[in-house]
Amino acid sequence: DQQVKQNSPSLSVQEGRISILNCDYTNSMFDYFLWYKKYPAEGPTFLISISSIKDKNEDGRFTVFLNKSAKHLSLHIVPSQPGDSAVYFCAATMEYGNKLVFGAGTILRVKS
Amino acid sequence: DTEVTQTPKHLVMGMTNKKSLKCEQHMGHRAMYWYKQKAKKPPELMFVYSYEKLSINESVPSRFSPECPNSSLLNLHLHALQPEDSALYLCASSQDLGSAANEKLFFGSGTQLSVL
């Protein structure tokens, strides 16, 4: 049973436009959420996180939105750049837990 | 130094072989992890070490044996693996356990393992 779901395996966006990556979760105990980015032949790298006490967190071009009632979060990248082309993983955990649960990932392609 | 270094990058082994994967970090992190990732699937947690002691074992078969010789090193010893164990094995570290702020994992680039 996948507790973190990324239903879009891939997304293609034009350079300069907005990329929106979506993530749904089923475990209501999750209260901390993270996005990781992965380039080929490299390990995932941390991108941005959000605690359940917030509904938005912004870091430069990256913004994560959390809708707790819908158990849904999204990552917005504005403006998208070709260097953003990568696999994006959504992950969730409980604040006092020790285990990250990852989604299956979304491949983002930004076309120039 | 914000790197987690894994060796080897690629490994091919037979089902009767014994091999080891190695992971090293020099960020002073006290928690280290092994994840397994099959193609087009999410990384799945295998083991967590905290302060050099095994903290979590996600019911991993005994043919995988982790070892944490010191706070900077993490090994994964492999013996009698099956072809279905072929995957990318990722090592990660974090400052500590028990706080969501410390769940920002630093990952290595992984070892791509093929079991023949």
Interface residues (C-beta under 8 A of the other chain):
Chain A: V4 P9 D31 Y32 L34 Y36 A41 E42 G43 P44 T45 F46 S49 S51 F89 T93 M94 E95 Y96 N98 K99 L100 V101 F102 G103 A104 G105
Chain B: V4 Q6 A31 K40 K41 P42 P43 E44 L45 V48 S50 S55 I56 L90 A92 L97 G98 S99 A100 E103 K104 L105 F106 F107 G108 S109 G110
